[in-house]
């Protein structure tokens, strides 16, 4: 079926909202409300962030549009949404008296515009809304598929057994902090890791970004990858890595494990695994001994000072701090911010 350029154009805007949802760790569904060719409101899924089970993209967009127009009746408007509406959203669209509802991908489990049931087909309802489906269906479905594939992969990696000689900071330690968990990635496949789980943030969430050579950022001695949150929020493709013993990576308990040569080998293997190959490495100058003989440009950076809560979150006790303590000694540089006293 051929769809109009207008419908495809507005669905592209809804896809941008869906990508914003994915970037925030929400299921990637986006919606826009249009009247007379003008976007009145746009929104994306936000049940997790808002702690609201009704905060679907469609409902959020409807609420914004009704506020903008000063009327809950949106009878001269069209709702564009990247995924077939559920029963709740379909009912809300009918109650708002939308002229049209246009969706992208079908939803075989909960779709209420034709897949599981079709609320819009009931002539007994006091308002009839025209429904068009399948607009940019492939693009909408691909975004959802990629999101859930990544989520399943991360869930599998979260089950990587913890080595007896290592510690792993609980996710609960970061739950109340501004940490971009949605950008987290893990691997235990590097040979040098020997079963440890390595963590990094990667902001290349869109298909376009995934094809770009990233800038890799490495932390210093008393911080971790979260210090590069501003870079991760930029349009530039960025990876921020946690070495073993730091941040969200597993933490060998013995200081003797944290040899410079081992950390350097982990870093080399990680960089070799990145696709496309990194364009540059950014790191504090204190980490220079780990970066010898790397075959890519190195840029020295001044790292911002983290808040005490963010700085200390990965290290709930002294046992978790073997990595920072060991590298501070080996690199002959004291930790710039003394660690807090541990109970």
FIDRENKOL-663351 format. One record per residue (C-alpha): residue in three letters; x, y, z. Coordinates in steps of 0.2 Angstrom, whole numbers, plus 5000, padded with zeros to 4 digits. Example, Ala and Ser with C-alpha at 12.3 -4.5 7.8 and 13.67 -1.06 7.14 Angstrom:
2
+---------+------+------+------+
! residuo !    u !    v !    w !
+---------+------+------+------+
!     ALA ! 5062 ! 4978 ! 5039 !
!     SER ! 5068 ! 4995 ! 5036 !
+---------+------+------+------+
***
This chain:
343
+---------+------+------+------+
! residuo !    u !    v !    w !
+---------+------+------+------+
!     UNK ! 5000 ! 5000 ! 5000 !
!     UNK ! 5006 ! 5017 ! 4996 !
!     UNK ! 5005 ! 5030 ! 5009 !
!     UNK ! 5005 ! 5049 ! 5007 !
!     UNK ! 5020 ! 5059 ! 5009 !
!     UNK ! 5011 ! 5069 ! 5023 !
!     UNK ! 5008 ! 5053 ! 5033 !
!     UNK ! 5026 ! 5047 ! 5031 !
!     UNK ! 5033 ! 5064 ! 5035 !
!     UNK ! 5023 ! 5065 ! 5052 !
!     UNK ! 5027 ! 5047 ! 5055 !
!     UNK ! 5046 ! 5052 ! 5054 !
!     UNK ! 5043 ! 5064 ! 5068 !
!     UNK ! 5035 ! 5051 ! 5078 !
!     UNK ! 5050 ! 5040 ! 5075 !
!     UNK ! 5061 ! 5054 ! 5082 !
!     UNK ! 5050 ! 5053 ! 5098 !
!     UNK ! 5052 ! 5034 ! 5098 !
!     UNK ! 5071 ! 5036 ! 5097 !
!     UNK ! 5070 ! 5048 ! 5112 !
!     UNK ! 5061 ! 5035 ! 5122 !
!     UNK ! 5074 ! 5022 ! 5118 !
!     UNK ! 5088 ! 5034 ! 5123 !
!     UNK ! 5079 ! 5035 ! 5140 !
!     UNK ! 5077 ! 5017 ! 5142 !
!     UNK ! 5059 ! 5016 ! 5138 !
!     UNK ! 5050 ! 5005 ! 5125 !
!     UNK ! 5053 ! 5015 ! 5109 !
!     UNK ! 5035 ! 5022 ! 5104 !
!     UNK ! 5033 ! 5040 ! 5099 !
!     UNK ! 5017 ! 5050 ! 5094 !
!     UNK ! 5013 ! 5067 ! 5087 !
!     UNK ! 4996 ! 5076 ! 5086 !
!     UNK ! 4993 ! 5086 ! 5070 !
!     UNK ! 4980 ! 5098 ! 5066 !
!     UNK ! 4978 ! 5107 ! 5049 !
!     UNK ! 4996 ! 5101 ! 5044 !
!     UNK ! 5004 ! 5108 ! 5060 !
!     UNK ! 5011 ! 5098 ! 5074 !
!     UNK ! 5001 ! 5102 ! 5090 !
!     UNK ! 5010 ! 5090 ! 5102 !
!     UNK ! 5023 ! 5076 ! 5102 !
!     UNK ! 5028 ! 5064 ! 5115 !
!     UNK ! 5035 ! 5047 ! 5119 !
!     UNK ! 5033 ! 5032 ! 5130 !
!     UNK ! 5037 ! 5037 ! 5148 !
!     UNK ! 5029 ! 5024 ! 5161 !
!     UNK ! 5046 ! 5020 ! 5169 !
!     UNK ! 5052 ! 5038 ! 5171 !
!     UNK ! 5035 ! 5045 ! 5177 !
!     UNK ! 5030 ! 5029 ! 5187 !
!     UNK ! 5013 ! 5030 ! 5178 !
!     UNK ! 5006 ! 5015 ! 5169 !
!     UNK ! 4995 ! 5026 ! 5158 !
!     UNK ! 5010 ! 5036 ! 5151 !
!     UNK ! 5010 ! 5029 ! 5134 !
!     UNK ! 5016 ! 5039 ! 5120 !
!     UNK ! 4998 ! 5042 ! 5113 !
!     UNK ! 4991 ! 5047 ! 5130 !
!     UNK ! 5006 ! 5059 ! 5133 !
!     UNK ! 5003 ! 5067 ! 5116 !
!     UNK ! 4984 ! 5068 ! 5119 !
!     UNK ! 4987 ! 5077 ! 5136 !
!     UNK ! 4999 ! 5089 ! 5128 !
!     UNK ! 4988 ! 5093 ! 5113 !
!     UNK ! 4972 ! 5095 ! 5124 !
!     UNK ! 4982 ! 5108 ! 5135 !
!     UNK ! 4989 ! 5117 ! 5120 !
!     UNK ! 4971 ! 5118 ! 5112 !
!     UNK ! 4962 ! 5121 ! 5128 !
!     UNK ! 4950 ! 5107 ! 5124 !
!     UNK ! 4950 ! 5088 ! 5127 !
!     UNK ! 4940 ! 5086 ! 5111 !
!     UNK ! 4953 ! 5084 ! 5097 !
!     UNK ! 4940 ! 5080 ! 5083 !
!     UNK ! 4949 ! 5090 ! 5069 !
!     UNK ! 4966 ! 5082 ! 5073 !
!     UNK ! 4976 ! 5066 ! 5068 !
!     UNK ! 4986 ! 5055 ! 5080 !
!     UNK ! 5002 ! 5048 ! 5072 !
!     UNK ! 5010 ! 5034 ! 5083 !
!     UNK ! 5024 ! 5022 ! 5079 !
!     UNK ! 5015 ! 5006 ! 5086 !
!     UNK ! 4997 ! 5001 ! 5085 !
!     UNK ! 4988 ! 5008 ! 5100 !
!     UNK ! 4983 ! 4996 ! 5114 !
!     UNK ! 4965 ! 4996 ! 5121 !
!     UNK ! 4968 ! 5010 ! 5133 !
!     UNK ! 4975 ! 5022 ! 5120 !
!     UNK ! 4962 ! 5017 ! 5107 !
!     UNK ! 4949 ! 5021 ! 5119 !
!     UNK ! 4957 ! 5037 ! 5124 !
!     UNK ! 4958 ! 5042 ! 5105 !
!     UNK ! 4940 ! 5038 ! 5103 !
!     UNK ! 4935 ! 5048 ! 5118 !
!     UNK ! 4945 ! 5063 ! 5111 !
!     UNK ! 4936 ! 5061 ! 5095 !
!     UNK ! 4951 ! 5061 ! 5084 !
!     UNK ! 4947 ! 5062 ! 5065 !
!     UNK ! 4961 ! 5049 ! 5061 !
!     UNK ! 4973 ! 5038 ! 5069 !
!     UNK ! 4989 ! 5033 ! 5059 !
!     UNK ! 5000 ! 5020 ! 5066 !
!     UNK ! 5017 ! 5012 ! 5060 !
!     UNK ! 5020 ! 4994 ! 5066 !
!     UNK ! 5007 ! 4982 ! 5071 !
!     UNK ! 5006 ! 4975 ! 5089 !
!     UNK ! 5001 ! 4956 ! 5088 !
!     UNK ! 5000 ! 4955 ! 5107 !
!     UNK ! 4990 ! 4970 ! 5113 !
!     UNK ! 4985 ! 4979 ! 5097 !
!     UNK ! 4967 ! 4986 ! 5098 !
!     UNK ! 4966 ! 4993 ! 5080 !
!     UNK ! 4965 ! 4977 ! 5071 !
!     UNK ! 4978 ! 4965 ! 5077 !
!     UNK ! 4970 ! 4958 ! 5093 !
!     UNK ! 4953 ! 4967 ! 5092 !
!     UNK ! 4947 ! 4983 ! 5083 !
!     UNK ! 4939 ! 4995 ! 5095 !
!     UNK ! 4938 ! 5007 ! 5080 !
!     UNK ! 4926 ! 4996 ! 5070 !
!     UNK ! 4912 ! 4996 ! 5083 !
!     UNK ! 4898 ! 5006 ! 5075 !
!     UNK ! 4889 ! 5007 ! 5091 !
!     UNK ! 4902 ! 5019 ! 5098 !
!     UNK ! 4896 ! 5037 ! 5097 !
!     UNK ! 4911 ! 5043 ! 5087 !
!     UNK ! 4920 ! 5035 ! 5072 !
!     UNK ! 4938 ! 5037 ! 5069 !
!     UNK ! 4947 ! 5033 ! 5053 !
!     UNK ! 4962 ! 5021 ! 5055 !
!     UNK ! 4977 ! 5019 ! 5044 !
!     UNK ! 4990 ! 5007 ! 5048 !
!     UNK ! 5007 ! 5002 ! 5041 !
!     UNK ! 5015 ! 5019 ! 5038 !
!     UNK ! 5034 ! 5017 ! 5039 !
!     UNK ! 5030 ! 5000 ! 5047 !
!     UNK ! 5047 ! 4993 ! 5043 !
!     UNK ! 5056 ! 5007 ! 5052 !
!     UNK ! 5045 ! 5007 ! 5067 !
!     UNK ! 5046 ! 4988 ! 5069 !
!     UNK ! 5065 ! 4989 ! 5067 !
!     UNK ! 5067 ! 5001 ! 5081 !
!     UNK ! 5057 ! 4991 ! 5093 !
!     UNK ! 5066 ! 4975 ! 5087 !
!     UNK ! 5083 ! 4982 ! 5090 !
!     UNK ! 5078 ! 4989 ! 5107 !
!     UNK ! 5072 ! 4972 ! 5113 !
!     UNK ! 5087 ! 4963 ! 5106 !
!     UNK ! 5098 ! 4974 ! 5116 !
!     UNK ! 5088 ! 4972 ! 5132 !
!     UNK ! 5088 ! 4953 ! 5130 !
!     UNK ! 5107 ! 4953 ! 5127 !
!     UNK ! 5110 ! 4964 ! 5142 !
!     UNK ! 5099 ! 4953 ! 5153 !
!     UNK ! 5109 ! 4938 ! 5148 !
!     UNK ! 5125 ! 4947 ! 5152 !
!     UNK ! 5118 ! 4952 ! 5169 !
!     UNK ! 5117 ! 4934 ! 5173 !
!     UNK ! 5136 ! 4931 ! 5170 !
!     UNK ! 5142 ! 4922 ! 5185 !
!     UNK ! 5153 ! 4932 ! 5197 !
!     UNK ! 5170 ! 4926 ! 5200 !
!     UNK ! 5174 ! 4921 ! 5218 !
!     UNK ! 5189 ! 4933 ! 5218 !
!     UNK ! 5178 ! 4948 ! 5212 !
!     UNK ! 5164 ! 4959 ! 5218 !
!     UNK ! 5150 ! 4967 ! 5208 !
!     UNK ! 5142 ! 4983 ! 5214 !
!     UNK ! 5123 ! 4981 ! 5215 !
!     UNK ! 5112 ! 4990 ! 5203 !
!     UNK ! 5103 ! 4997 ! 5218 !
!     UNK ! 5118 ! 5008 ! 5222 !
!     UNK ! 5114 ! 5018 ! 5206 !
!     UNK ! 5095 ! 5018 ! 5206 !
!     UNK ! 5093 ! 5036 ! 5214 !
!     UNK ! 5107 ! 5044 ! 5204 !
!     UNK ! 5108 ! 5052 ! 5187 !
!     UNK ! 5117 ! 5038 ! 5178 !
!     UNK ! 5113 ! 5034 ! 5160 !
!     UNK ! 5109 ! 5016 ! 5163 !
!     UNK ! 5100 ! 5015 ! 5146 !
!     UNK ! 5117 ! 5017 ! 5137 !
!     UNK ! 5125 ! 5003 ! 5147 !
!     UNK ! 5134 ! 4988 ! 5138 !
!     UNK ! 5143 ! 4973 ! 5145 !
!     UNK ! 5155 ! 4960 ! 5139 !
!     UNK ! 5163 ! 4945 ! 5147 !
!     UNK ! 5170 ! 4938 ! 5131 !
!     UNK ! 5188 ! 4947 ! 5130 !
!     UNK ! 5202 ! 4934 ! 5133 !
!     UNK ! 5210 ! 4945 ! 5146 !
!     UNK ! 5195 ! 4947 ! 5157 !
!     UNK ! 5195 ! 4928 ! 5161 !
!     UNK ! 5176 ! 4928 ! 5165 !
!     UNK ! 5175 ! 4946 ! 5173 !
!     UNK ! 5161 ! 4957 ! 5167 !
!     UNK ! 5167 ! 4973 ! 5158 !
!     UNK ! 5155 ! 4989 ! 5157 !
!     UNK ! 5154 ! 5004 ! 5146 !
!     UNK ! 5142 ! 5017 ! 5140 !
!     UNK ! 5139 ! 5019 ! 5122 !
!     UNK ! 5128 ! 5033 ! 5115 !
!     UNK ! 5127 ! 5026 ! 5097 !
!     UNK ! 5108 ! 5021 ! 5099 !
!     UNK ! 5102 ! 5025 ! 5081 !
!     UNK ! 5107 ! 5016 ! 5065 !
!     UNK ! 5116 ! 5031 ! 5059 !
!     UNK ! 5127 ! 5033 ! 5074 !
!     UNK ! 5130 ! 5014 ! 5075 !
!     UNK ! 5140 ! 5016 ! 5058 !
!     UNK ! 5151 ! 5030 ! 5065 !
!     UNK ! 5168 ! 5027 ! 5072 !
!     UNK ! 5167 ! 5032 ! 5091 !
!     UNK ! 5178 ! 5042 ! 5102 !
!     UNK ! 5182 ! 5032 ! 5117 !
!     UNK ! 5184 ! 5040 ! 5134 !
!     UNK ! 5194 ! 5032 ! 5149 !
!     UNK ! 5192 ! 5038 ! 5167 !
!     UNK ! 5205 ! 5042 ! 5179 !
!     UNK ! 5210 ! 5035 ! 5196 !
!     UNK ! 5196 ! 5041 ! 5207 !
!     UNK ! 5182 ! 5042 ! 5195 !
!     UNK ! 5173 ! 5031 ! 5182 !
!     UNK ! 5164 ! 5032 ! 5166 !
!     UNK ! 5149 ! 5042 ! 5172 !
!     UNK ! 5161 ! 5057 ! 5172 !
!     UNK ! 5158 ! 5058 ! 5153 !
!     UNK ! 5139 ! 5060 ! 5154 !
!     UNK ! 5140 ! 5077 ! 5145 !
!     UNK ! 5150 ! 5069 ! 5130 !
!     UNK ! 5137 ! 5054 ! 5130 !
!     UNK ! 5123 ! 5067 ! 5128 !
!     UNK ! 5131 ! 5075 ! 5113 !
!     UNK ! 5128 ! 5071 ! 5095 !
!     UNK ! 5146 ! 5064 ! 5093 !
!     UNK ! 5147 ! 5045 ! 5094 !
!     UNK ! 5155 ! 5041 ! 5111 !
!     UNK ! 5160 ! 5026 ! 5121 !
!     UNK ! 5165 ! 5028 ! 5140 !
!     UNK ! 5174 ! 5013 ! 5147 !
!     UNK ! 5176 ! 5006 ! 5165 !
!     UNK ! 5192 ! 4996 ! 5167 !
!     UNK ! 5190 ! 4981 ! 5179 !
!     UNK ! 5189 ! 4987 ! 5197 !
!     UNK ! 5180 ! 5003 ! 5192 !
!     UNK ! 5162 ! 5009 ! 5190 !
!     UNK ! 5150 ! 4996 ! 5184 !
!     UNK ! 5164 ! 4983 ! 5179 !
!     UNK ! 5167 ! 4968 ! 5190 !
!     UNK ! 5180 ! 4972 ! 5204 !
!     UNK ! 5194 ! 4959 ! 5208 !
!     UNK ! 5196 ! 4960 ! 5227 !
!     UNK ! 5215 ! 4957 ! 5227 !
!     UNK ! 5226 ! 4972 ! 5224 !
!     UNK ! 5239 ! 4960 ! 5216 !
!     UNK ! 5227 ! 4956 ! 5202 !
!     UNK ! 5227 ! 4974 ! 5196 !
!     UNK ! 5244 ! 4974 ! 5186 !
!     UNK ! 5247 ! 4988 ! 5174 !
!     UNK ! 5251 ! 4975 ! 5160 !
!     UNK ! 5234 ! 4967 ! 5163 !
!     UNK ! 5224 ! 4983 ! 5163 !
!     UNK ! 5233 ! 4988 ! 5147 !
!     UNK ! 5229 ! 4971 ! 5139 !
!     UNK ! 5211 ! 4973 ! 5143 !
!     UNK ! 5210 ! 4990 ! 5136 !
!     UNK ! 5219 ! 4984 ! 5120 !
!     UNK ! 5207 ! 4970 ! 5118 !
!     UNK ! 5192 ! 4981 ! 5121 !
!     UNK ! 5197 ! 4994 ! 5108 !
!     UNK ! 5200 ! 4980 ! 5095 !
!     UNK ! 5183 ! 4973 ! 5098 !
!     UNK ! 5174 ! 4990 ! 5094 !
!     UNK ! 5166 ! 4992 ! 5077 !
!     UNK ! 5169 ! 5002 ! 5068 !
!     UNK ! 5187 ! 5005 ! 5075 !
!     UNK ! 5188 ! 5020 ! 5087 !
!     UNK ! 5193 ! 5037 ! 5079 !
!     UNK ! 5202 ! 5043 ! 5095 !
!     UNK ! 5205 ! 5039 ! 5114 !
!     UNK ! 5202 ! 5053 ! 5127 !
!     UNK ! 5210 ! 5050 ! 5144 !
!     UNK ! 5218 ! 5060 ! 5159 !
!     UNK ! 5236 ! 5061 ! 5157 !
!     UNK ! 5239 ! 5051 ! 5173 !
!     UNK ! 5233 ! 5035 ! 5163 !
!     UNK ! 5247 ! 5037 ! 5150 !
!     UNK ! 5257 ! 5022 ! 5156 !
!     UNK ! 5242 ! 5011 ! 5151 !
!     UNK ! 5241 ! 5019 ! 5133 !
!     UNK ! 5258 ! 5015 ! 5127 !
!     UNK ! 5259 ! 5008 ! 5109 !
!     UNK ! 5241 ! 5011 ! 5105 !
!     UNK ! 5238 ! 5013 ! 5087 !
!     UNK ! 5226 ! 5028 ! 5088 !
!     UNK ! 5226 ! 5046 ! 5092 !
!     UNK ! 5226 ! 5050 ! 5110 !
!     UNK ! 5219 ! 5066 ! 5117 !
!     UNK ! 5222 ! 5072 ! 5135 !
!     UNK ! 5207 ! 5078 ! 5145 !
!     UNK ! 5204 ! 5086 ! 5161 !
!     UNK ! 5191 ! 5076 ! 5170 !
!     UNK ! 5177 ! 5085 ! 5179 !
!     UNK ! 5175 ! 5083 ! 5198 !
!     UNK ! 5161 ! 5071 ! 5202 !
!     UNK ! 5149 ! 5073 ! 5216 !
!     UNK ! 5153 ! 5063 ! 5231 !
!     UNK ! 5137 ! 5052 ! 5229 !
!     UNK ! 5142 ! 5048 ! 5210 !
!     UNK ! 5160 ! 5046 ! 5214 !
!     UNK ! 5157 ! 5034 ! 5228 !
!     UNK ! 5142 ! 5024 ! 5221 !
!     UNK ! 5152 ! 5010 ! 5214 !
!     UNK ! 5162 ! 5007 ! 5230 !
!     UNK ! 5151 ! 5003 ! 5245 !
!     UNK ! 5166 ! 4997 ! 5255 !
!     UNK ! 5185 ! 4996 ! 5255 !
!     UNK ! 5184 ! 4979 ! 5247 !
!     UNK ! 5177 ! 4986 ! 5231 !
!     UNK ! 5191 ! 4999 ! 5230 !
!     UNK ! 5206 ! 4987 ! 5226 !
!     UNK ! 5207 ! 4994 ! 5208 !
!     UNK ! 5208 ! 5012 ! 5212 !
!     UNK ! 5220 ! 5009 ! 5226 !
!     UNK ! 5231 ! 4998 ! 5215 !
!     UNK ! 5232 ! 5009 ! 5200 !
!     UNK ! 5235 ! 5025 ! 5211 !
!     UNK ! 5250 ! 5016 ! 5218 !
!     UNK ! 5256 ! 5008 ! 5202 !
!     UNK ! 5254 ! 5025 ! 5192 !
!     UNK ! 5263 ! 5034 ! 5206 !
!     UNK ! 5249 ! 5047 ! 5207 !
!     UNK ! 5239 ! 5049 ! 5223 !
!     UNK ! 5220 ! 5049 ! 5221 !
!     UNK ! 5216 ! 5068 ! 5218 !
!     UNK ! 5200 ! 5067 ! 5229 !
!     UNK ! 5203 ! 5057 ! 5245 !
!     UNK ! 5190 ! 5043 ! 5246 !
!     UNK ! 5177 ! 5044 ! 5260 !
!     UNK ! 5179 ! 5034 ! 5276 !
!     UNK ! 5171 ! 5017 ! 5274 !
!     UNK ! 5162 ! 5009 ! 5288 !
+---------+------+------+------+
***
